[in-house]
Amino acid sequence: MAENSDKATDFPIGELREITLLIPGEHFFCETLPLPSDLGTEDFWDFAQQALDLDSFSPYPSDQLAWGFHACENARKVIVFATPFVKMRQMGWQNLEFFRWVLPSFVSLLAKEFERPSIAFLLHDETLTAASFEGGESVPEALYSLPVDSGNQDEIEAVRGKLLGMFDLAHFERIEEILTTGEVNRTSDGVFRFHNDWLDANQPELDQTVSIPDEGLWQYDLRPLEFKDAERKRRKQAGLKWKSLLGSFMGMAALFLLFVGLKIAEVKLDDLKTLEQAKDFRKPQVLASMALLRTLEENKLGGINPIDSLKRIMVHRIIDSKGDPSLYLTFAEFKSRYELELKGKARNIPSINAFFDELIKAEVVENPKKRPDMKTLTDGWVSFDVSLQMKDLKDDGATTPDQSSANENPPPEEG
């Protein structure tokens, strides 16, 4: 973003810490140097700082310079740029420690890479910068800046022509149109986006935004090394503190949600207990209602209980040694209080005869006047159909058929 340098120190400190201050490129000495082949990336800082003391670079001592650099490991080149602190103070740029970043206005050009030899232009406030790049490299071979009236198109073209005269135009295949600097903002993941626009709005490639991670901006920052080291530590500690606070807040939120969940579970448990108590309270009434329904059913059938009556009958069927019954009922109908018709099937005729003989012997039914009608089926079983007269269950304390059958072993099946 372009700041008003005369009023920069009038901002509240909290607001200054969010501002990226761009210093116009016309105030800088710039020189591109080759990197020694055996120099590692960890030594780029020292190499750039030593370049400040070269007689060809600047007439000022290195401790009086605000400087930065950009290096390319693949191209083995570095561009070093610097401006005197005294000049910055004369221009009104003071209290630099309060800003988020203090960078040269041409920093976004250093984050670009061109496919073929090119010359790029960048207009920032009243300064026009031109930089020449070899194909596939981000360190410019040369970089120059001149003052210009940004509101005068003719003057811009004239200054552009002067800058082009400083380069070997026969070598550079592509000459870019002029870009203008825009806002600088920070994303949530710590990346700074430099929004550039074409001076000519008719350019087809509209998006010329350049992104640089915050850690990568320290080499461009113009403030003293001692300040940058201390500020990096401060920001790192602040970031860790923020993460710690965020973690604490998330932990508190998780505990709160757990507490709410436990309370909800407690309420639901109380509801379940209340429901069970209500069920227990209603159980005697439900049992009484079931007894009433059974009595009504018995009255409907003339006072006989069909379920209990069938139980009295079926406990007398013969069970073989494997536990399989030798006889099944397929139909039962109470035609009156005592008259009952049964249909079923058995393994053989002796099983049917033994079953009804046992019913007569146990005084469950009267001795029928007519023996069961029997018919041999295709599967080898025998079907039967018989009408019986039930006897009343004795109430003299005698053991019921159900109880006796539970304690006695069934006689083996005949046949």
DOGU-497298 format. One record per residue (C-alpha): x, y, z; residue number from 1; residue in three letters. Coordinates in nm, 3 decimals, always signed. Layout:
DOGU-497298
REC       X       Y       Z   i  aa
REC       X       Y       Z NUM ala
...
//
This chain:
DOGU-497298
REC       X       Y       Z   i  aa
REC  +0.000  +0.000  +0.000   1 met
REC  +0.117  +0.355  -0.057   2 ala
REC  +0.149  +0.550  +0.265   3 glu
REC  +0.166  +0.928  +0.313   4 asn
REC  +0.518  +0.957  +0.455   5 ser
REC  +0.457  +1.299  +0.610   6 asp
REC  +0.178  +1.162  +0.827   7 lys
REC  +0.299  +0.808  +0.888   8 ala
REC  +0.398  +0.876  +1.249   9 thr
REC  +0.059  +1.033  +1.326  10 asp
REC  -0.109  +0.691  +1.325  11 phe
REC  -0.181  +0.517  +1.656  12 pro
REC  +0.090  +0.258  +1.729  13 ile
REC  -0.161  -0.030  +1.709  14 gly
REC  -0.252  +0.072  +1.353  15 glu
REC  +0.111  +0.121  +1.247  16 leu
REC  +0.189  -0.241  +1.340  17 arg
REC  -0.051  -0.352  +1.064  18 glu
REC  +0.099  -0.126  +0.795  19 ile
REC  +0.360  -0.229  +0.541  20 thr
REC  +0.562  +0.083  +0.459  21 leu
REC  +0.702  +0.096  +0.103  22 leu
REC  +1.004  +0.327  +0.050  23 ile
REC  +1.024  +0.464  -0.309  24 pro
REC  +1.290  +0.289  -0.516  25 gly
REC  +1.454  +0.615  -0.636  26 glu
REC  +1.628  +0.650  -0.296  27 his
REC  +1.823  +0.321  -0.319  28 phe
REC  +2.166  +0.211  -0.432  29 phe
REC  +2.131  -0.129  -0.602  30 cys
REC  +2.393  -0.374  -0.720  31 glu
REC  +2.370  -0.731  -0.848  32 thr
REC  +2.662  -0.957  -0.754  33 leu
REC  +2.754  -1.320  -0.831  34 pro
REC  +2.747  -1.562  -0.539  35 leu
REC  +3.056  -1.779  -0.480  36 pro
REC  +2.990  -2.138  -0.585  37 ser
REC  +3.081  -2.275  -0.241  38 asp
REC  +2.859  -2.029  -0.046  39 leu
REC  +2.566  -2.190  +0.137  40 gly
REC  +2.225  -2.028  +0.180  41 thr
REC  +2.294  -1.975  +0.551  42 glu
REC  +2.580  -1.739  +0.455  43 asp
REC  +2.380  -1.519  +0.214  44 phe
REC  +2.308  -1.264  +0.489  45 trp
REC  +2.678  -1.219  +0.574  46 asp
REC  +2.775  -1.196  +0.208  47 phe
REC  +2.514  -0.926  +0.141  48 ala
REC  +2.623  -0.729  +0.448  49 gln
REC  +2.988  -0.741  +0.338  50 gln
REC  +2.886  -0.605  -0.002  51 ala
REC  +2.775  -0.284  +0.168  52 leu
REC  +3.141  -0.201  +0.240  53 asp
REC  +3.244  -0.217  -0.126  54 leu
REC  +3.364  +0.120  -0.252  55 asp
REC  +3.161  +0.071  -0.568  56 ser
REC  +2.837  +0.026  -0.377  57 phe
REC  +2.786  +0.332  -0.157  58 ser
REC  +2.978  +0.626  -0.011  59 pro
REC  +2.810  +0.563  +0.326  60 tyr
REC  +2.940  +0.327  +0.597  61 pro
REC  +2.735  +0.009  +0.628  62 ser
REC  +2.613  +0.097  +0.979  63 asp
REC  +2.446  +0.410  +0.838  64 gln
REC  +2.249  +0.220  +0.573  65 leu
REC  +1.899  +0.071  +0.575  66 ala
REC  +1.949  -0.232  +0.353  67 trp
REC  +1.815  -0.563  +0.233  68 gly
REC  +1.885  -0.822  -0.033  69 phe
REC  +1.734  -1.086  -0.260  70 his
REC  +1.930  -1.396  -0.360  71 ala
REC  +1.863  -1.682  -0.602  72 cys
REC  +2.040  -2.007  -0.516  73 glu
REC  +1.987  -2.157  -0.862  74 asn
REC  +2.113  -1.852  -1.051  75 ala
REC  +2.390  -1.793  -0.790  76 arg
REC  +2.315  -1.420  -0.786  77 lys
REC  +2.222  -1.162  -0.522  78 val
REC  +2.095  -0.806  -0.551  79 ile
REC  +2.177  -0.579  -0.257  80 val
REC  +1.985  -0.252  -0.207  81 phe
REC  +2.036  +0.020  +0.053  82 ala
REC  +1.948  +0.379  +0.141  83 thr
REC  +2.097  +0.604  +0.412  84 pro
REC  +1.901  +0.634  +0.736  85 phe
REC  +1.964  +1.010  +0.731  86 val
REC  +1.785  +1.041  +0.397  87 lys
REC  +1.486  +0.848  +0.532  88 met
REC  +1.464  +1.080  +0.832  89 arg
REC  +1.489  +1.385  +0.603  90 gln
REC  +1.200  +1.245  +0.397  91 met
REC  +0.989  +1.201  +0.711  92 gly
REC  +1.013  +0.822  +0.757  93 trp
REC  +1.067  +0.786  +1.132  94 gln
REC  +0.966  +0.548  +1.412  95 asn
REC  +1.020  +0.260  +1.170  96 leu
REC  +1.013  +0.005  +1.454  97 glu
REC  +0.635  +0.044  +1.483  98 phe
REC  +0.554  -0.076  +1.129  99 phe
REC  +0.476  -0.433  +1.028 100 arg
REC  +0.732  -0.417  +0.747 101 trp
REC  +0.958  -0.149  +0.595 102 val
REC  +1.036  -0.253  +0.238 103 leu
REC  +1.157  -0.102  -0.091 104 pro
REC  +0.869  -0.021  -0.326 105 ser
REC  +1.006  -0.263  -0.591 106 phe
REC  +0.992  -0.570  -0.361 107 val
REC  +0.706  -0.732  -0.557 108 ser
REC  +0.926  -0.735  -0.871 109 leu
REC  +1.179  -0.953  -0.687 110 leu
REC  +0.917  -1.224  -0.629 111 ala
REC  +0.849  -1.269  -1.000 112 lys
REC  +1.017  -1.495  -1.251 113 glu
REC  +1.011  -1.454  -1.629 114 phe
REC  +1.031  -1.731  -1.888 115 glu
REC  +1.259  -1.532  -2.120 116 arg
REC  +1.484  -1.223  -2.090 117 pro
REC  +1.249  -0.936  -1.999 118 ser
REC  +1.233  -0.580  -1.868 119 ile
REC  +0.959  -0.507  -1.613 120 ala
REC  +0.825  -0.172  -1.491 121 phe
REC  +0.661  -0.082  -1.159 122 leu
REC  +0.506  +0.254  -1.070 123 leu
REC  +0.480  +0.343  -0.701 124 his
REC  +0.348  +0.687  -0.608 125 asp
REC  +0.596  +0.926  -0.778 126 glu
REC  +0.863  +0.668  -0.865 127 thr
REC  +0.901  +0.447  -1.174 128 leu
REC  +1.127  +0.142  -1.144 129 thr
REC  +1.265  -0.074  -1.425 130 ala
REC  +1.435  -0.411  -1.375 131 ala
REC  +1.588  -0.651  -1.627 132 ser
REC  +1.566  -1.028  -1.577 133 phe
REC  +1.724  -1.327  -1.747 134 glu
REC  +1.488  -1.611  -1.832 135 gly
REC  +1.398  -1.829  -1.534 136 gly
REC  +1.564  -1.601  -1.277 137 glu
REC  +1.413  -1.379  -1.003 138 ser
REC  +1.727  -1.168  -0.933 139 val
REC  +1.741  -0.874  -1.176 140 pro
REC  +2.058  -0.813  -1.376 141 glu
REC  +2.003  -0.443  -1.313 142 ala
REC  +1.743  -0.226  -1.139 143 leu
REC  +1.695  +0.150  -1.175 144 tyr
REC  +1.436  +0.398  -1.044 145 ser
REC  +1.355  +0.758  -1.142 146 leu
REC  +1.107  +1.013  -1.005 147 pro
REC  +0.797  +1.079  -1.215 148 val
REC  +0.470  +1.267  -1.206 149 asp
REC  +0.228  +0.971  -1.186 150 ser
REC  -0.061  +1.192  -1.300 151 gly
REC  +0.108  +1.291  -1.625 152 asn
REC  +0.095  +1.013  -1.885 153 gln
REC  +0.336  +1.190  -2.120 154 asp
REC  +0.595  +1.227  -1.845 155 glu
REC  +0.553  +0.861  -1.750 156 ile
REC  +0.629  +0.759  -2.110 157 glu
REC  +0.928  +0.995  -2.117 158 ala
REC  +1.074  +0.853  -1.795 159 val
REC  +1.006  +0.501  -1.921 160 arg
REC  +1.210  +0.583  -2.230 161 gly
REC  +1.500  +0.712  -2.014 162 lys
REC  +1.500  +0.390  -1.813 163 leu
REC  +1.495  +0.174  -2.126 164 leu
REC  +1.805  +0.358  -2.243 165 gly
REC  +1.996  +0.212  -1.945 166 met
REC  +1.952  -0.149  -2.070 167 phe
REC  +2.081  -0.357  -2.361 168 asp
REC  +1.753  -0.372  -2.550 169 leu
REC  +1.892  -0.612  -2.808 170 ala
REC  +1.930  -0.879  -2.541 171 his
REC  +1.589  -0.855  -2.377 172 phe
REC  +1.315  -1.011  -2.589 173 glu
REC  +1.014  -0.885  -2.394 174 arg
REC  +0.940  -0.544  -2.253 175 ile
REC  +0.654  -0.549  -2.006 176 glu
REC  +0.389  -0.279  -1.971 177 glu
REC  +0.383  -0.073  -1.652 178 ile
REC  +0.245  -0.220  -1.328 179 leu
REC  +0.128  -0.003  -1.039 180 thr
REC  +0.155  -0.098  -0.671 181 thr
REC  -0.166  -0.155  -0.478 182 gly
REC  -0.261  -0.272  -0.132 183 glu
REC  -0.061  -0.514  +0.081 184 val
REC  -0.260  -0.746  +0.306 185 asn
REC  -0.190  -1.049  +0.520 186 arg
REC  -0.371  -1.381  +0.490 187 thr
REC  -0.464  -1.605  +0.783 188 ser
REC  -0.171  -1.840  +0.711 189 asp
REC  +0.091  -1.562  +0.738 190 gly
REC  +0.137  -1.489  +0.366 191 val
REC  +0.154  -1.127  +0.248 192 phe
REC  -0.017  -1.049  -0.082 193 arg
REC  +0.107  -0.753  -0.289 194 phe
REC  -0.174  -0.646  -0.521 195 his
REC  -0.039  -0.491  -0.842 196 asn
REC  -0.247  -0.362  -1.133 197 asp
REC  -0.167  -0.271  -1.491 198 trp
REC  -0.147  +0.100  -1.558 199 leu
REC  -0.321  +0.018  -1.886 200 asp
REC  -0.653  -0.139  -1.781 201 ala
REC  -0.685  -0.313  -2.120 202 asn
REC  -0.412  -0.567  -2.041 203 gln
REC  -0.545  -0.926  -2.072 204 pro
REC  -0.367  -1.061  -1.763 205 glu
REC  -0.561  -0.884  -1.489 206 leu
REC  -0.435  -1.063  -1.177 207 asp
REC  -0.074  -0.962  -1.103 208 gln
REC  -0.083  -1.035  -0.729 209 thr
REC  +0.246  -1.150  -0.575 210 val
REC  +0.252  -1.359  -0.257 211 ser
REC  +0.549  -1.374  -0.017 212 ile
REC  +0.551  -1.569  +0.316 213 pro
REC  +0.620  -1.352  +0.621 214 asp
REC  +0.945  -1.536  +0.699 215 glu
REC  +1.070  -1.457  +0.349 216 gly
REC  +1.018  -1.081  +0.394 217 leu
REC  +1.286  -1.036  +0.660 218 trp
REC  +1.564  -1.029  +0.397 219 gln
REC  +1.388  -0.736  +0.226 220 tyr
REC  +1.314  -0.543  +0.547 221 asp
REC  +1.528  -0.228  +0.574 222 leu
REC  +1.561  -0.197  +0.951 223 arg
REC  +1.883  -0.282  +1.142 224 pro
REC  +1.979  -0.647  +1.192 225 leu
REC  +1.964  -0.616  +1.572 226 glu
REC  +1.606  -0.490  +1.554 227 phe
REC  +1.502  -0.759  +1.306 228 lys
REC  +1.645  -1.039  +1.523 229 asp
REC  +1.464  -0.906  +1.832 230 ala
REC  +1.141  -0.844  +1.640 231 glu
REC  +1.140  -1.194  +1.489 232 arg
REC  +1.170  -1.343  +1.838 233 lys
REC  +0.897  -1.113  +1.969 234 arg
REC  +0.655  -1.207  +1.690 235 arg
REC  +0.735  -1.575  +1.730 236 lys
REC  +0.670  -1.558  +2.104 237 gln
REC  +0.350  -1.360  +2.042 238 ala
REC  +0.241  -1.624  +1.791 239 gly
REC  +0.312  -1.904  +2.037 240 leu
REC  +0.131  -1.713  +2.310 241 lys
REC  -0.168  -1.663  +2.083 242 trp
REC  -0.169  -2.031  +1.991 243 lys
REC  -0.147  -2.117  +2.360 244 ser
REC  -0.438  -1.886  +2.440 245 leu
REC  -0.632  -2.027  +2.147 246 leu
REC  -0.559  -2.378  +2.272 247 gly
REC  -0.674  -2.277  +2.621 248 ser
REC  -0.995  -2.128  +2.482 249 phe
REC  -1.057  -2.443  +2.278 250 met
REC  -0.988  -2.656  +2.585 251 gly
REC  -1.230  -2.446  +2.791 252 met
REC  -1.486  -2.474  +2.514 253 ala
REC  -1.440  -2.851  +2.504 254 ala
REC  -1.481  -2.872  +2.884 255 leu
REC  -1.792  -2.654  +2.863 256 phe
REC  -1.939  -2.877  +2.591 257 leu
REC  -1.853  -3.183  +2.801 258 leu
REC  -2.024  -3.024  +3.102 259 phe
REC  -2.331  -2.944  +2.893 260 val
REC  -2.331  -3.297  +2.755 261 gly
REC  -2.311  -3.447  +3.103 262 leu
REC  -2.597  -3.225  +3.219 263 lys
REC  -2.807  -3.332  +2.922 264 ile
REC  -2.723  -3.696  +2.992 265 ala
REC  -2.814  -3.643  +3.358 266 glu
REC  -3.148  -3.492  +3.261 267 val
REC  -3.216  -3.779  +3.021 268 lys
REC  -3.122  -4.031  +3.290 269 leu
REC  -3.362  -3.865  +3.532 270 asp
REC  -3.628  -3.879  +3.262 271 asp
REC  -3.562  -4.251  +3.214 272 leu
REC  -3.584  -4.311  +3.587 273 lys
REC  -3.912  -4.122  +3.602 274 thr
REC  -4.041  -4.323  +3.306 275 leu
REC  -3.941  -4.654  +3.471 276 glu
REC  -4.104  -4.548  +3.795 277 gln
REC  -4.418  -4.464  +3.602 278 ala
REC  -4.402  -4.806  +3.435 279 lys
REC  -4.357  -4.979  +3.771 280 asp
REC  -4.649  -4.783  +3.908 281 phe
REC  -4.865  -4.883  +3.612 282 arg
REC  -4.755  -5.251  +3.610 283 lys
REC  -5.020  -5.375  +3.861 284 pro
REC  -5.287  -5.192  +3.665 285 gln
REC  -5.162  -5.347  +3.340 286 val
REC  -5.161  -5.696  +3.493 287 leu
REC  -5.511  -5.642  +3.626 288 ala
REC  -5.623  -5.528  +3.282 289 ser
REC  -5.472  -5.840  +3.123 290 met
REC  -5.651  -6.061  +3.378 291 ala
REC  -5.973  -5.879  +3.299 292 leu
REC  -5.924  -5.937  +2.924 293 leu
REC  -5.860  -6.307  +2.988 294 arg
REC  -6.174  -6.331  +3.201 295 thr
REC  -6.374  -6.157  +2.929 296 leu
REC  -6.237  -6.401  +2.672 297 glu
REC  -6.329  -6.694  +2.896 298 glu
REC  -6.680  -6.555  +2.941 299 asn
REC  -6.709  -6.515  +2.565 300 lys
REC  -6.625  -6.884  +2.525 301 leu
REC  -6.859  -6.993  +2.800 302 gly
REC  -6.612  -6.964  +3.089 303 gly
REC  -6.331  -7.179  +2.947 304 ile
REC  -5.972  -7.063  +2.903 305 asn
REC  -5.857  -7.189  +2.560 306 pro
REC  -5.484  -7.137  +2.622 307 ile
REC  -5.479  -7.321  +2.954 308 asp
REC  -5.702  -7.596  +2.812 309 ser
REC  -5.464  -7.658  +2.522 310 leu
REC  -5.176  -7.667  +2.767 311 lys
REC  -5.361  -7.937  +2.968 312 arg
REC  -5.394  -8.138  +2.648 313 ile
REC  -5.051  -8.097  +2.490 314 met
REC  -4.846  -8.192  +2.797 315 val
REC  -4.961  -8.551  +2.738 316 his
REC  -4.811  -8.594  +2.393 317 arg
REC  -4.512  -8.832  +2.370 318 ile
REC  -4.156  -8.693  +2.336 319 ile
REC  -3.890  -8.921  +2.189 320 asp
REC  -3.535  -8.972  +2.316 321 ser
REC  -3.407  -8.686  +2.095 322 lys
REC  -3.657  -8.443  +2.249 323 gly
REC  -3.878  -8.427  +1.940 324 asp
REC  -4.258  -8.454  +1.985 325 pro
REC  -4.435  -8.731  +1.799 326 ser
REC  -4.756  -8.533  +1.745 327 leu
REC  -4.855  -8.178  +1.641 328 tyr
REC  -5.181  -7.985  +1.637 329 leu
REC  -5.278  -7.800  +1.321 330 thr
REC  -5.627  -7.686  +1.426 331 phe
REC  -5.824  -7.635  +1.751 332 ala
REC  -6.175  -7.494  +1.793 333 glu
REC  -6.387  -7.463  +2.112 334 phe
REC  -6.742  -7.500  +1.991 335 lys
REC  -6.880  -7.460  +2.344 336 ser
REC  -6.760  -7.460  +2.704 337 arg
REC  -6.662  -7.829  +2.685 338 tyr
REC  -6.684  -7.933  +2.321 339 glu
REC  -6.352  -7.913  +2.138 340 leu
REC  -6.244  -8.017  +1.787 341 glu
REC  -5.877  -8.099  +1.726 342 leu
REC  -5.687  -8.162  +1.404 343 lys
REC  -5.323  -8.255  +1.371 344 gly
REC  -5.063  -8.498  +1.246 345 lys
REC  -4.849  -8.766  +1.407 346 ala
REC  -4.564  -8.992  +1.306 347 arg
REC  -4.781  -9.303  +1.319 348 asn
REC  -5.116  -9.437  +1.434 349 ile
REC  -4.985  -9.577  +1.768 350 pro
REC  -4.867  -9.227  +1.863 351 ser
REC  -5.220  -9.093  +1.808 352 ile
REC  -5.383  -9.376  +2.007 353 asn
REC  -5.133  -9.338  +2.294 354 ala
REC  -5.191  -8.961  +2.306 355 phe
REC  -5.571  -8.986  +2.341 356 phe
REC  -5.549  -9.281  +2.579 357 asp
REC  -5.329  -9.066  +2.804 358 glu
REC  -5.579  -8.777  +2.790 359 leu
REC  -5.860  -9.009  +2.900 360 ile
REC  -5.646  -9.164  +3.173 361 lys
REC  -5.550  -8.819  +3.310 362 ala
REC  -5.919  -8.720  +3.310 363 glu
REC  -5.856  -8.427  +3.080 364 val
REC  -6.125  -8.535  +2.833 365 val
REC  -6.421  -8.771  +2.831 366 glu
REC  -6.382  -9.105  +2.658 367 asn
REC  -6.488  -9.013  +2.303 368 pro
REC  -6.774  -9.207  +2.153 369 lys
REC  -6.591  -9.203  +1.822 370 lys
REC  -6.226  -9.267  +1.768 371 arg
REC  -6.025  -9.011  +1.570 372 pro
REC  -6.049  -9.011  +1.193 373 asp
REC  -5.700  -9.091  +1.063 374 met
REC  -5.542  -9.073  +0.717 375 lys
REC  -5.187  -9.160  +0.606 376 thr
REC  -5.016  -8.868  +0.430 377 leu
REC  -4.770  -8.874  +0.138 378 thr
REC  -4.482  -8.777  +0.369 379 asp
REC  -4.544  -9.086  +0.586 380 gly
REC  -4.712  -8.898  +0.872 381 trp
REC  -5.073  -8.963  +0.976 382 val
REC  -5.336  -8.687  +1.006 383 ser
REC  -5.620  -8.702  +1.254 384 phe
REC  -5.947  -8.522  +1.326 385 asp
REC  -6.141  -8.574  +1.649 386 val
REC  -6.416  -8.414  +1.861 387 ser
REC  -6.366  -8.421  +2.237 388 leu
REC  -6.548  -8.324  +2.555 389 gln
REC  -6.323  -8.142  +2.804 390 met
REC  -6.348  -8.211  +3.178 391 lys
REC  -6.321  -7.940  +3.443 392 asp
REC  -5.986  -7.899  +3.615 393 leu
REC  -5.993  -8.042  +3.966 394 lys
REC  -5.942  -7.791  +4.252 395 asp
REC  -5.859  -8.044  +4.530 396 asp
REC  -5.488  -7.957  +4.533 397 gly
REC  -5.396  -8.232  +4.294 398 ala
REC  -5.093  -8.175  +4.082 399 thr
REC  -5.179  -8.011  +3.753 400 thr
REC  -5.089  -8.179  +3.427 401 pro
REC  -4.834  -7.904  +3.349 402 asp
REC  -4.658  -7.962  +3.681 403 gln
REC  -4.661  -8.341  +3.657 404 ser
REC  -4.528  -8.335  +3.305 405 ser
REC  -4.240  -8.119  +3.412 406 ala
REC  -4.127  -8.381  +3.666 407 asn
REC  -4.194  -8.709  +3.490 408 glu
REC  -4.007  -8.862  +3.202 409 asn
REC  -4.223  -8.909  +2.892 410 pro
REC  -4.288  -9.269  +2.794 411 pro
REC  -4.103  -9.386  +2.485 412 pro
REC  -4.284  -9.356  +2.157 413 glu
REC  -4.449  -9.666  +2.020 414 glu
REC  -4.378  -9.816  +1.686 415 gly
//
